[in-house]
Every structure is written in structure tokens, then in C-alpha cells.
Amino acid sequence: MQEKTRKFVKDNFFGVSLTLVGLLCLALSVMLYVNNHGGYPQISMAAANGSGGGGLSGPDIDTLERLNGAYEKIAQSVTPAVVNIATTQVVKVQGNPFGGMDPFFRQFFGNIPGFNVPREEREHALGSGVIVSPDGYIVTNNHVIKNATDIKVLLNDHRTFTGKVVGADPQTDVAVVKIQATDLPTAPIGNSSDLKVGDTVMAFGNPFGLNFTVTRGTVSALGRSDMNIEQGGFEDFIQTDAAINPGNSGGPLVNVRGQVIGINTAILSSGSGMGGEGGFMGVGFAIPSQMVQHVMNDLIKTGKVERGYLGVTIGDLNDELAKQFNVPDTYGALIQDVEKGGPADKSGLKAGDVVRTLNGQSIDSKGTLTAMVTNFNPDTTVTLGIIRDGKPMDIKVTLGARPANLPVVAGLGQAPTAGTLRGITVQALTPDVRSQLGLGQDVHGVVITNLDPNSPAAQTGLQQGMVIESINRQPVNSVADFNRLAAAAKGDTLLRVNANGQSQFVVISPNGGGDNGGDGQ
């Protein structure tokens, strides 16, 4: 064995020598590395404060750091003024000792004491709000506090107060709540008219009960209307992709100066969020601060909201209408009807005029014009830039006072949400509609296009397709006439309606069950 080993070394002396030299060099290299680096290599971990090694650096990263600092400054400034609003509502539900009862048994036991006895249940809801004055005035959504029997307001410093509703405006979904406190932190209100699409905004609130959450996004669009978020309401929403979720309602949307430029109110949702509630899908809506401030000031001052009124029926333009009225594009609001003796009529506005600007601000749709007019107080004089027969001109109009509860349905008429004629929707008697109904040229009025089945009118027997010719013996020649007379109708109301070409009088009672005044012959 030893002889074989000596023979192997002798035959491979050169190769063995090279191997030993290589191992020696490797050992020397390791020793030099250890001496120069103070120990064996280790994996370095970034420091928790972000100042450790391994991170990116450079002018671009420094810019982002400064941007982060700006966002943090906004959050630190606004968050103390954000509140959590928890409401309790007492509702009455039908109940019986055995829980749900089959309808077959209900007909036998429904009137026995103990069965179907109404019982009270408490429903709880969460929302947000923002403090706008040091003495405790808070702006939130109407739907957050609607029908609440108890309101608890949690501040960022963990103090809790009982809130009292100062006033609410369902048509804008704005409400004001008051708490008994002083020296409170506030968030300043900015001018939403200065917003531009693409601006950075931040949303504050309490989504899903996660208190004092902040999200960031951009202004996706302005002037969103016809969303039917609030039935019969004024809509001129800011659209944003800043995350808004259930519980954010009533919280502020702020600009990069930390100013409130909107109140978060709604989202488009798939309805598959936490607890079965709809979650965020990248489309949220906020009420612009210009609208909020007008409503807030009126509610605090008088408890009700006064709005400017033009006295016109308006609609949007399409390509065909723009061509007919010699307008270069579809921007603006087309005046379809003018209320006789109203503010617009007195100023010289006519049907067919297209409103393009108001006090120099562009009008891109009927919703924009309605929102801007209603943001003014009555008796305010405004300048409308219009196109009439292809010629631009300016007309000054002194606004009137919008009738109470008059809904917002441009191009259509809708009776107030309260009153004898509630639940009726009408439209103008156009040549096409007249032809479809087989009515002669001597028939004048507005056509019923929709009817709430629970309304007094429906209970009396009115139906879609009937023509309302007069209300309380006052002629109805336009949608504007219907809006005005329906808003004023209280108590028993006399209508003259045309059905299948025959006219008859009908009395509508506020509680339904009116009296038909004709025999249809």
C-alpha cells in the first residue's frame, strides 16, 4: 500500500503541487478578508427608521420623501377635526311569540293578543363628520343621521359627546350636528370651484368602523349628475379614486392645502364588502364644498335652506339639438320652457336659448346649471351667457326663491315629496306624445309618465298616460306650471284630467281615496 502511494505521488507530483498551492492561496485570501472586514460576512437589515443601508437614495428618492412629508403634514392637520358618528334608530316591527309565522296561521291568530304585537328594535349605524367651528358645529351626511334617536360623536382625542341635529337637507344629503364643546380643532373649508381633474385629494373617515382612516387619490371627474344617489336631489358630485367605503360617509375630502373641498357621500359598489356591505371599486363621490357651505350656513342660521330660482325647464343638448339651435357643440343647458312671470321670463330669457356660462363659469350640462343657480341666495343678480339663434349674448337675471320641496327633474315634472300630489311624475305634451295618445290640438297639459302606487293620486285612480289639464282650476300648460302648482297643492286638490280624449274633474285627498267628479260620458 505504501509502495503504491509513493508511486502515485511520484507519477503525479506536478498536479499535487498545484493543488496544494491553490489551497494555500485560498486560505490566505479568507484570512485577508476577515482581517479587513472585522469578521465573517453578515446579511445586513435595513434600520426601522429607514436610515439604514440597503435602501435607495438619490435626488428622485429625496423628492418622494419630501412628498411623503407633505402628505403626513396634511393628515396631521386634518385628522383632529374628523369625528366618528354612531347613531341609534328605534324601529317598530311586527312580532309574535313564535317568531316568523306562516301566513296561513296568521289569518287565524293575527288579532289575538300577543300575536303580531309591534315591538321596538334598535338599529345602529356608523358614519363620519368634520368639525367646522370651534364651538361644536359638525358637517356630515343627511343619510348618516336620518331618523336617529340617539347620536354619539367620538373625537380624535377619544372624548365622546351627544350630538343634536341642527338641520338636514335631503336634497343635497348635507346635515349639521352640534355638540356642547369649545376650543375644538377645525378643518378649513376650501373652494371646490378651484379643483381640476387630476388634482391630488385625501379622504378621511371611519370605513367599516376603522376609526380615523386616511386614503389618497385623485380627482377623476367633476360635475357628475343624474346619478340618482339622492332621489330628487341636487347632484354636482366630485368623482375620486381615493378609497371611500361604508363608514366614510360624511367625512371630508381635502386638497393638498388641507382644505375641505368635499363631503364624501357615496360609492359605486359590487355589494360584496365586509359584513355584506358594498366595498370600494375605485369610484367614489363627494358633495362639493361650495354646495356644502351654502347649505351649512343656511341650516345653522335658520334651520332651512333657501335657494335661487330661474323659473325654467332645462335639458341637455345632443348633436341634433345643437344643430337645430345653431350651437357649435353640446356644452350648455337648453331652456325648454319658461315659467310665465318668473325670474327668467322677466329678464327676457326664451325657450330655445342655450345657457353656456353663469358669471363667467362654464356650464356643460343641465345639472351644472341647476347646481350653480341653487347655490345662490334669492334676490341675487347673475349674468347668464347664452346663445340665441346662433348669436352669443349676456342676460342679467335676478333670481327668485325656489319653491319649497320642488324636486330636481330637468325636462320632467315631479310633484313634491310631501303634499297631496306627491308621487306624480309628468312630461310635456310633445307632438310625438300627442300623436301616440291620439289627442287633438285642443288638448293642453302635461302627461303622467310615472305614478307611485302608494300615492293619493294612484289610490284615486289616476294612471300613466292621463293628461293633467288643470290643478285647482289653474291651467297647466307646461311642466313649469305643474311644478309650481303641485308644490302649492295642500289639502283636497281639484284636478281636471283627460283620459282617452275625455276630460273629467277628480278630487285628490292627501290621504288617498279621492272623489271622481265625472261619469266619463
Summary of the structure (lengths in Angstrom):
residues: 521
radius of gyration: 34.8
end to end distance: 135.5
largest distance: 138.7
contacts: 1651
relative contact order: 0.07
helix: 26%
strand: 31%
